[in-house]
Amino acid sequence: MRVRVYLLYPFDLGLELDFRKTDIQNFIQQVSRRTLTRISFGQQIFSEGEILINFYRFGVGLAQVSFIFDGDIRELADLSFSLENLRIGKTNVLSYLNSLTDGLIKQAQKFAVYRYEQRLTEEEIFPVFVLTEPPAENAAEFINKQQRVIFGILSGEKDYSAVSDFILNQAQLTNFGYYGEEIILIKRFGALVYSADSQLILDIIKLALAQYWSLKSYNLIMDYELDEAQQLLEKLPPYYKFWKMPFAYQKFSEESLSFDRDKITILDSLYNVVGNIPAVENDWHLKTLHANVNKVFDLEELHKMVETKISRLEESYNSARDYLSTNFFLLLDLIFFLSLAWSVLDTFLLWKVAQK
């Protein structure tokens, strides 16, 4: 069995790039592709090694390492369970990719139009195994015959032979293929594909994974923003410490403006992603596949979670500013009343003195 292995490594840029600018396009072209001379796994050395870098407009990058694997499906499973032992040159793949992406982020900073304070620093490799030739059986027979091994590969279950029928029925392998000979199997920890449209399918998976990473990153940003807002709310001055209110109001206004900038960027990112693969909108099959892949990564739930946190944060800032502004204007009214009372009293005293 000959397989083209794609290892997808998403990373949070921590910044936004304006892809309309020529200098950014030149930078992307310079770093987007390179040949890898040696990729090994134990004593195996793989051919046709290559690395490809994608930058998405919603602040996420994705490194793609690919190479050719020759072996049976169980050997492919062994590789999938031990990807951290894969070596590029003399360096293990995670260290190599982490160092590479850190360097890319530093280079990209000079082209940034917006930066975040927080970055998602988790590491994940999502493998996509693309068969370069059809299996001996038809797609349905192949999936049924190799069900346990494929389930193990896509679910990250090393002891796949011991998995019960109950679990296999609960987490059934669903073939998203449009044609009878197509194989498009995707779960949270990997994908197995055989299709004439394998590159488009790979792009759809990459986009969904990048969106997943982007939403996780925004979720982290919102958690950070909520913590900041909570600390500020706990320090709100009571009405009798009126001298602290102008400073507190200014602080909340600054934080709220910063949040508004984040919110605009995040919402723009959440709703402008499908344009990365124009063919999706024009093809019913690919559009359906895109929706199903999004379900695999629970993008809708993550999307709702981020939007809920944005709404909560917006309400917190608005409530705090209303509280501070109300108390501040009450303070002004009090000062005006006291000033008026003093003026009346002063006038009365002067009148009394004049009477004497």
C-alpha positions in Angstrom: 0.0 0.0 0.0 1.4 3.3 -1.1 0.3 6.3 0.9 1.1 10.0 0.8 1.3 11.1 4.5 0.4 14.6 5.4 1.2 15.8 9.0 -0.7 19.0 9.7 0.7 21.2 12.5 -1.5 24.3 13.3 0.0 27.2 15.1 -1.4 30.5 16.4 0.4 33.5 14.9 -0.7 35.9 17.6 -1.1 38.5 14.9 -3.1 39.4 11.8 -1.7 39.9 8.3 -3.1 42.0 5.5 -2.9 39.6 2.5 -3.5 42.4 0.0 -0.1 43.9 0.6 2.7 42.9 -1.8 5.4 42.6 0.8 3.3 40.0 2.7 2.7 38.0 -0.4 6.4 38.0 -1.2 7.2 36.8 2.3 4.6 34.0 2.1 6.0 32.9 -1.3 9.5 32.8 0.2 8.7 30.6 3.1 5.7 28.6 1.8 7.5 25.5 0.4 10.8 23.7 0.9 12.1 20.2 0.2 13.0 17.9 3.2 16.1 15.8 2.3 15.7 13.2 5.1 12.6 12.0 7.0 13.0 8.9 9.1 11.1 6.6 11.5 13.4 4.2 13.2 15.3 2.4 10.4 12.8 3.6 7.8 13.7 6.5 5.5 10.9 8.1 3.6 11.1 9.6 0.1 9.6 12.8 -1.5 9.7 14.8 1.8 8.3 18.3 1.6 7.1 21.0 3.9 4.4 23.5 3.0 3.3 26.6 5.1 -0.2 28.1 4.9 -1.1 31.4 6.5 -4.8 32.1 7.1 -6.4 35.5 7.3 -7.8 34.7 10.8 -4.4 34.7 12.5 -3.5 31.0 12.3 -0.7 29.3 10.3 -0.5 25.6 9.4 2.7 23.7 8.6 2.3 20.6 6.5 5.0 17.9 6.4 4.5 15.3 3.7 6.3 12.1 2.5 5.6 8.8 0.8 5.0 5.7 3.0 5.1 2.1 1.6 3.7 -0.7 3.8 0.5 -2.4 5.0 -2.3 -0.8 7.0 -1.0 -2.1 10.3 2.4 -0.6 9.7 0.7 2.6 8.9 -1.2 2.3 12.2 2.2 1.9 14.1 3.5 5.0 12.4 0.3 7.0 13.3 0.6 6.1 17.0 4.3 7.2 17.2 4.5 10.3 15.1 6.5 12.1 17.8 9.3 9.6 17.0 9.4 10.8 13.4 12.7 12.6 12.7 13.4 15.4 10.2 17.2 15.3 9.8 18.4 14.7 13.4 15.5 16.5 15.1 12.2 15.0 16.2 9.3 16.3 14.2 7.6 18.3 17.0 10.9 20.1 17.9 11.6 20.8 14.3 8.1 22.3 13.6 8.0 24.3 16.9 11.4 25.9 16.0 10.3 26.5 12.4 7.0 28.2 13.3 8.6 30.3 16.1 11.0 31.6 13.5 8.2 32.3 11.0 6.2 34.2 13.6 9.2 36.4 14.4 9.6 37.1 10.7 5.9 37.8 10.2 5.7 40.3 13.0 7.1 43.2 10.9 4.1 42.7 8.5 1.5 42.5 11.2 -1.5 44.9 11.1 -2.8 43.7 14.5 -1.3 41.8 17.4 -2.9 39.8 20.3 -1.6 39.7 23.8 -2.1 36.0 24.2 -1.0 33.0 22.0 -2.1 29.4 22.0 1.1 27.4 22.5 -0.3 23.8 22.5 1.3 21.4 20.1 -0.7 19.0 17.9 -0.1 16.9 14.8 -3.1 15.9 12.8 -2.2 13.1 10.2 -4.0 12.8 6.9 -3.2 9.5 5.0 -4.0 9.7 1.3 -3.9 6.5 -0.6 -2.2 7.0 -4.0 -4.0 4.0 -5.5 -7.3 2.3 -4.8 -7.4 -0.7 -2.4 -7.9 -4.2 -3.9 -11.5 -4.3 -2.6 -14.1 -1.7 -3.2 -14.4 1.1 -0.6 -17.1 -0.4 1.5 -15.4 -3.8 1.6 -12.1 -2.3 2.5 -13.5 -0.2 5.3 -15.5 -3.2 6.7 -12.5 -5.5 6.5 -10.1 -3.1 8.1 -12.6 -1.4 10.4 -10.7 -1.9 13.7 -7.3 -0.8 12.4 -8.8 2.3 10.7 -10.7 3.1 13.8 -7.5 2.9 15.8 -5.6 5.1 13.3 -8.3 7.8 13.2 -9.2 7.7 17.0 -5.6 7.4 18.3 -6.5 4.0 19.9 -3.3 1.9 20.0 -5.1 -1.2 21.3 -7.6 -1.2 18.5 -7.9 -5.0 18.3 -9.4 -5.0 21.8 -12.1 -2.4 21.0 -15.6 -3.7 21.6 -18.3 -4.0 19.0 -20.4 -1.6 21.1 -17.8 1.2 20.8 -17.4 0.5 17.0 -21.2 0.8 16.6 -21.3 4.0 18.8 -18.4 5.7 16.9 -19.0 4.3 13.5 -16.7 5.1 10.6 -18.7 7.3 8.2 -17.5 7.4 4.6 -18.1 11.0 3.3 -17.2 9.9 -0.3 -19.5 11.0 -3.1 -18.6 8.3 -5.6 -18.6 4.5 -4.8 -14.9 4.1 -4.9 -14.1 7.2 -2.8 -12.8 6.9 0.8 -13.1 9.9 3.0 -12.9 8.9 6.6 -12.3 11.7 9.2 -12.2 11.6 13.0 -10.8 14.0 15.6 -7.3 12.5 15.5 -6.7 11.7 11.8 -8.1 11.1 8.3 -7.9 8.4 5.6 -8.6 9.5 2.0 -8.7 8.0 -1.4 -10.2 10.3 -4.0 -9.5 12.1 -7.3 -10.2 15.3 -5.4 -7.7 14.4 -2.6 -6.0 17.8 -2.7 -9.3 19.7 -2.4 -10.3 17.4 0.5 -7.0 18.0 2.1 -7.5 21.8 1.8 -10.9 21.4 3.4 -9.5 19.5 6.3 -6.7 22.0 6.7 -9.2 24.9 6.8 -11.3 23.2 9.4 -8.3 22.4 11.5 -7.0 26.0 11.2 -10.5 27.3 12.2 -10.5 24.9 15.1 -7.2 26.3 16.2 -8.3 29.8 15.6 -11.4 29.3 17.8 -9.3 27.8 20.5 -7.0 30.8 20.4 -9.9 33.2 20.5 -11.4 31.2 23.4 -8.1 31.7 25.2 -8.1 35.4 24.5 -11.7 35.7 25.8 -10.8 33.9 29.0 -7.9 36.3 29.5 -10.2 39.3 28.8 -12.9 37.9 31.2 -10.3 37.5 33.9 -9.1 41.1 33.4 -12.7 42.4 33.4 -13.4 40.4 36.6 -10.4 41.9 38.4 -11.5 45.4 37.3 -15.1 44.8 38.5 -13.8 43.6 41.9 -11.9 46.9 42.2 -14.8 49.2 41.4 -14.8 52.0 43.9 -17.9 52.4 46.1 -20.0 55.6 45.8 -18.4 57.2 48.8 -14.9 57.0 47.3 -15.9 59.4 44.6 -12.4 60.7 44.0 -11.5 57.3 42.5 -14.3 57.2 40.0 -12.8 59.3 37.2 -9.7 57.0 37.1 -11.8 53.8 37.2 -14.0 55.1 34.4 -11.0 56.0 32.3 -9.5 52.5 32.9 -12.7 50.7 31.9 -13.1 52.9 28.8 -9.5 51.9 27.7 -10.1 48.2 28.3 -13.5 48.4 26.5 -12.0 50.1 23.5 -9.2 47.4 23.4 -11.9 44.7 23.6 -13.9 46.4 20.8 -10.9 46.2 18.5 -10.4 42.5 19.4 -14.1 41.8 18.9 -14.2 43.4 15.4 -11.2 41.3 14.4 -12.5 38.1 15.9 -16.0 38.4 14.4 -14.6 39.3 11.0 -12.4 36.1 11.3 -15.3 33.9 12.4 -17.5 34.8 9.4 -15.0 35.1 6.6 -13.2 31.7 6.2 -14.8 29.7 3.3 -13.1 32.1 0.8 -9.9 30.3 1.4 -11.3 27.5 -0.9 -13.5 29.1 -3.5 -14.5 25.7 -5.0 -16.4 24.8 -1.9 -19.3 27.2 -2.5 -19.7 26.0 -6.1 -19.8 22.2 -5.4 -22.6 20.6 -3.4 -20.4 17.6 -2.5 -17.5 19.7 -1.3 -19.9 22.0 0.6 -21.5 19.0 2.3 -18.0 17.6 3.1 -17.0 20.9 4.5 -20.0 21.0 6.8 -19.3 17.4 8.0 -15.6 18.0 8.6 -16.6 21.1 10.7 -18.8 18.8 12.8 -15.8 16.5 13.4 -14.0 19.4 15.0 -17.1 20.7 16.8 -16.6 24.1 15.2 -20.2 25.2 15.7 -20.0 24.6 19.5 -16.7 26.4 19.7 -18.1 29.3 17.6 -21.1 29.6 20.0 -18.8 29.5 23.0 -16.6 32.3 21.7 -19.7 34.4 20.8 -21.2 33.8 24.3 -18.0 35.0 26.0 -17.9 38.1 23.7 -21.5 38.9 24.7 -20.7 38.4 28.4 -17.6 40.6 28.2 -19.5 43.3 26.4 -22.2 43.3 29.0 -19.7 43.4 31.8 -17.9 46.5 30.4 -21.2 48.2 29.6 -22.6 47.6 33.1 -19.4 48.8 34.7 -19.3 52.0 32.7 -23.0 52.6 33.4 -22.3 52.1 37.1 -19.3 54.4 37.1 -20.9 57.1 34.9 -24.1 57.1 37.0 -22.2 57.5 40.2 -19.9 60.1 38.6 -22.9 62.2 37.6 -24.5 61.8 41.0 -21.2 63.0 42.4 -21.4 66.1 40.0 -25.0 66.7 41.2 -23.8 66.4 44.8 -21.0 68.9 44.2 -23.4 71.2 42.4 -25.9 71.0 45.2 -23.2 71.6 47.9 -21.8 74.5 45.8 -25.3 76.0 45.5 -25.9 75.5 49.3 -22.6 77.1 50.1 -23.4 80.1 47.8 -26.7 80.5 49.6 -25.1 80.2 53.0 -22.3 82.6 52.0 -24.8 85.1 50.6 -26.9 84.8 53.9 -23.8 85.4 56.0 -22.8 88.4 54.0 -26.3 89.8 54.4 -26.1 89.2 58.1 -22.8 91.0 58.4 -24.2 93.9 56.3 -27.1 94.2 58.7 -24.8 94.7 61.6 
